């Protein structure tokens, strides 16, 4: 694959994964059935912002990382690639932890509905839990994001170098003969700027200007 295409594909994949990670955070992750002595049976839903709250910040960080990749040099790309591995692994661990213990992940939802707190008390109230596809998708996104980070580290040397935004500029003294203000000042002291044999008189802005009687002889 051409270097420019490789860079473009990597950045697009990073944006896509970060966007899907944010999407999973907004969706329902678990359905929880609670047997409450006061209210009877309750069907509750724990969304990703509760069951997997770190996914939002991790996805936003991954999105910012992709933006930094567009202008990063070779060494900095390796550092960002390693950071991408850490972010992807963190998303996967967050989703995997929630899937391994839905009651703990949904604990705040159950507490808000029943007023009961404490893991043992919550487990006694919850009769069943069911997971939606969204936490599984978050888990897949995390794994793919970590693999993308590995790919960035491995292929960073093949990416094209970022061009300079500004070109170097060299300052040179201006030619007094081409300066309209210098020509006007020459006329004011009696010089003829159209005479090729007569150079324009130098103008010293720091001192007094010579009068018409001070015109140099030819």
N, C-alpha and C positions, 0 to 999 in steps of 0.2 A: 504494500500500500504506500502511496506517495506520502511524504512527510506532512504536507499541508492537510491532506485528507485524513491522515491518522489523527492529527491534532483536532480537526473539526469533529470527527466521529467521537473521540474521547470526551470532548466538551459537551456534545449533545447528549451522550449517554449519561454523563454526570448530572446534567440539568434534568433529564427525564427521571432518573432515580430519585433525585432530591424532591421533585414534584410529586412523584407517586408516594414517597414517604410522608410528605405533608398531607396528601389525600387520605392515606390510611389513618392518620391521627384524627381526622374529623369524622370518621365513620364508627358505627357500633362494633365493638369487639366481642362482647360476651352478653348472653342472656342469662339472668339469674332468677331462679324461683325461690322465694323466701316464704317460710311458714311462720307468720307472725301471730302470736297469741292475741294481740289486740285487733289486728286488721285482717286476719285470715291469710290467704295465699296472695302473695304479691309477685307480679312478673316485672322484673327490673331489667334495665339495659345499661351496661357500662360501655361508654364510648372510649375511643382511643385517647382522648384528652385526660381521661381518668386512669384507664388501665395501662396506658403506655405514654404517659405525659412527657418523658424526655425525648420522644421521637420528633416532636416539633422543633425543639432547639437544635437537635442533631441534624435534622434535614436542612434547616436554615443555614447552619454552619457549613454543611456540604455544598449548598448552593453558593455561598460566598467563596468557598474554596475554588469552585469551578471558575468563578469570575477572576480570581487571582491567577489561575493557570493561564489565562489568555495573554498575560503580559509577563509571566515569570521566566527567568532564565533557567539554564539547565540545572544548576545546583538547587535552586529554589524549587524547581519542579519535583525533584527527588524528595525534598522535605514535605511538600504538599501531598505527594503521593503517599508517604508514610502516614501523614495526618488523615488522609482519606481512608486508609486501612483502619485506623483507630475509630473514626466516625462510623464506618460501615459495621465494624464489629460491635460497637456500642448499640447501634440500632437493632442488630440481630440479637444481642443479649437481652435487650429490653423486651422485645417481642417474645423471645423464648422463655424468659422468666414469667411473663404474664400467662403464657400458654401452660406452663407447668403448674401454676397455682392461680386459677381464675378467681377463687374466693378472696385471696389476698389482693389481687389486682382490682377487684370490684368492691373492696371493703368500704370505701368512702360512700359509694352509692347505697349500699345496704344500711350503713349507719345513718345517712340522711333520711332514709325512708322509715326506719324503725327506732332510731335513737339508741340502738345497742352498739357498743364499742367493744373492742378486744377480739383478738383472732379466735380464741376458743368459743366465745359467745356467738360470733358471726358464723362459724362453721356449724354450730348447733342449729342455727336458724335456716341456713341455706340447704334446701333439699336437692337441688340439681343446678347444673350450669351447662351452658352450651356455647361453643365458640363459633363466630362467623368466619368467613374467609379472610377478613381484613387483617387480623393479627398474623395469619400465615403469610399474607402478602408482604406485610412489614418485615417479617423474618427473611423472606426471599430478597427483598430490597436491600436489607442490611448485608446479606452475604454477597450479593452482586456488587454493592458499593465497595466492600472490602476487596473483592477481586479486581475492581476497577483501579483501586489504589495500587495494587501490585502491578497492574499493567502500566500505570503511569510511571512507576519507578523503573520498570524494565525498559520501556520504550522512550523515556524522556530524552535520551541522547539523539534519537532520530527526528525529533521535532525541529521545525525551522526556528532559527533564532528570531527573536522579536526585533523589529526594526526600530531605529531611533525616531522619536516623534519630532524632534527639531534638528535642523541642520546647523552646523557650525557657521558662525558669522564672524568675519574679520573686519574690524573697524580701521579705516584709513583716513588720513586728513583730507578734508575737502579742498578742491582746487579753488583758490580765491577768484580766479578769472571767470569761473563758471557760476559764481555766486551772484545773483541779482543784487543783493544788498551791498556787496563789495563794489559792484559797478556804480551803483547810485552814490556810494560814499566817494568814489573816485571823481565823479562829476562835481560833487560838492566842494572838493578841494581844487578844482580847476584842471584836472587831468582829462585827456581825451581817450576813453577806452577803445575807440575805433581806430586809433593810430597804432599800427603794428610795431612801430619803432619806439613807442613810449609805453613802458610797463605801468601797470596800475600801481598807484602808491599804496604801500601797506597801511592798513588801518589798525591802530592800537586802541582797543576799547578801554584800556585801563588808564590812558593819559588823555590830555586835551587834544582836540582835533586841530590841525594846522589851518590857518586862514588863507584867503586868496593871495595875500602878499607873500606867503611862504612857498609859492610854487617853485619847484626846482628848475634850474636852467637846463636847456637841452644841450 
